Amino acid sequence: MVTPQPLVLRWGIISTGQISTAFVKDILLDPKTRGVHDVAHRVTAVGSRSIESANSFVHKLIDTDGSRSVAIYGNYTEVYNDPDVDAIYIGPYPPYVHYSNAVDAIKAGKHVLVEKPATTNAEDFRSLAALAKAHGVFLMEAMWTHIPLTHRILDPKLGGGAILDLSQQLLHSHLFALAAQAQLSCNINIPSNSMGVTLRFRHGNILIPEPIYCPKWYTVQYFGMPGSGKVQREETVHVQHVGGGWHFQADEVARCVRDGKLESSVWGHDKTLLEMEIFDEVRRQGGYSLPGDVERVT
């Protein structure tokens, strides 16, 4: 019996920063190290705002042997138009430019994985999802993230701030992973002893340490009596896998593309829209509007 060959998804990488570096390192790991045998990944093109940055990125992470197997561009348009690229990974730009970059990739007929937040509001993402379906390409917001605490997180002109830059991981944990009713607060000015998450339930708690996007363990606390708040026993579960976790979202994209899907059943457009609608409502109730042209669709 012939063993089916895995689908090899060919990636074009947009941006050469910290998050794109983490993503590329992970997707180039042998899929068998995480028990995956049906899909694999290859980076075939990298684009940056400067050819020097793209060249350094490629030679440091991908073409370490000087084989020149990756197309290197000093812009993004050529990555979108490269015939050897199946899917585009849009890295951690300031959130307000995710929309325009995704639009360009979709119009070029490429599948898209865009870092969170995919857009700065619900209408922007609704427009993006409609465009992807009209062009028959896959679109997904990245499920794993790491947020570098740079100046952009404090700049509303770049779509920064606690709502878009910090709260999505926590909101995802409460609304989607556990379908829990919860109170959520995020702040980028007040120091904290722990950057983890505590999920509180009637029968106990779940404690997730930092980094919450890729914890190495979590603890489940069980109450003696429901609602008592008194912990009777607890269990700590350790989680191990090779890499930082970025490869799991890439595997999902590859499987969806292989199966002809335009969105993921694991992380569909409806979930991203629900997140964005909540963030929109938070801003509305707080009387806060993003400045200038940060929001592309109104």
Secondary structure, DSSP 8 states (H G I E B T S, - for coil): ------EEEEEEEE--SHHHHHHHHHHTS-GGGGT--SEEEEEEEEE-SSHHHHHHHHHHHT-TTS---SEEESSSHHHHH-TT-SEEEE----GGGHHHHHHHHHHTT-EEEE-SSSSSSHHHHHHHHHHHHHTT--EEE-S------SGGGG-GGGT-SHHHHTHHHHHHIIIIIS---------SSS--S---EEEE-SSEEEEE-SSTTS-SEEEEEEESSTT---EEEEEEEE---SSSSHHHHHHHHHHHHHTT-SS-SSS-HHHHHHHHHHHHHHHHHHT----TTSS---
